[in-house]
Amino acid sequence: MMQPGGRLIPQPDGLLKLDGDSFKTEDGELLLWEANGIAVPRSKEKADRLQRRTLGLKNYFLFETPRITTASKKYDWLSQLQLVGKMTTLENSHVGFDIFAVQ
């Protein structure tokens, strides 16, 4: 399966909203990733860097509560999971996560 991720969209208040993504599994099934996350600057100085477009993993922290939906019967079990994600990479407004299922 492709690794989930998303794009960060600057908000007027200085935060970054995480947008979702869609992707195909190795066997061709389409999945929709709804991210539900906000990147928060670690400090006022780091928030000012956003205005200069200096994004970086050291400048923000981000957790998400994603949801996966699909029309695929093979992967419909994914929509029953409660997921939590922690940001691991941030490059050119693209975000990578470690994702965990909460039980």
N, C-alpha and C positions, 0 to 999 in steps of 0.2 A: 504494500500500500504506500502511496506517496505520503510524505511527512506533511502534516497540517501546518498551516501558517496563516498569515494575513498581512494586511497593509495598515500602516498607521496613518490616520487622517488628523491633521492639526485642528484643534477646536479653539474658538475665540478666547476661552479662559486659560489657554496655555497647556491644557492637557492634550493627550493624543488618544483618539478613539480607535480601537482595533476593529477593522472591517473583517468580514468573513471571507470565505473562499469556497470554491467548488473544485473537486478533483475526481479523477477516475482511479479505481482500483486496478491492480495488475490484470484482473480478469474482465475489465471494461465496464464495471458498474459505476454509476455516477453518485457521488455523495456531496451533500451540501453541509458546509461547516459554518455555523453561526457562532461568532467569537465571543461576544459579550465581555469585552475587556476595556480598561482604560489605563494608559501609561501615565504615571505620575512622576514628575521631576523629583529627583532626590534632594534638591535644594533650589532656592531662588536663583542662584548663579547658574545652575544647570537649566532652569526654565528659560533664562535669557538666551542660552545657547540655541534653543529651539528657534528663536527669532533669526539666528544666524545660520540655521540649518545644520547645526552640529549635533547630529543624533549619535547616540552610542549607548552600549549596554551599561556603561558606568554612570550614565546620566539619568537613567530612568529605572523604575521598577514597575513590573506589570504582571498581574495574575489575571487569568480569565476563567470563566465558567462556560465552556463551549457546549454546543448542542449539535449533534449530527442527525440529519434527516436524509432519507432516501426512499425511492419508490421500489428499490430492489428487495425482493423477499429474502434473498440470501443474507443481506446486511441489515435488515430491519431491527435486529436485536440491538444495534448500536444506538437507536433512538431511545432505548430504555436505560441507558447509562447516565449517571451523574458524574460529570467530568470536571477536573480542575487542572489548569495549566499554569506553568511557571516559565517566564521568558528565559531563553537560553542564548539566542542570537538576535542581533539587531543590525541590519546592513541595508542602506539605501531605502529606508522605510519599509523593508520586509522583515517580518518577525518570525522567529522559530521558537518552539516550545517543547518542553517535556510535559507530557499529558498523563494524568493519573485518573483512574476510576475510583470513586469513593463508594465504599460499601458499608 
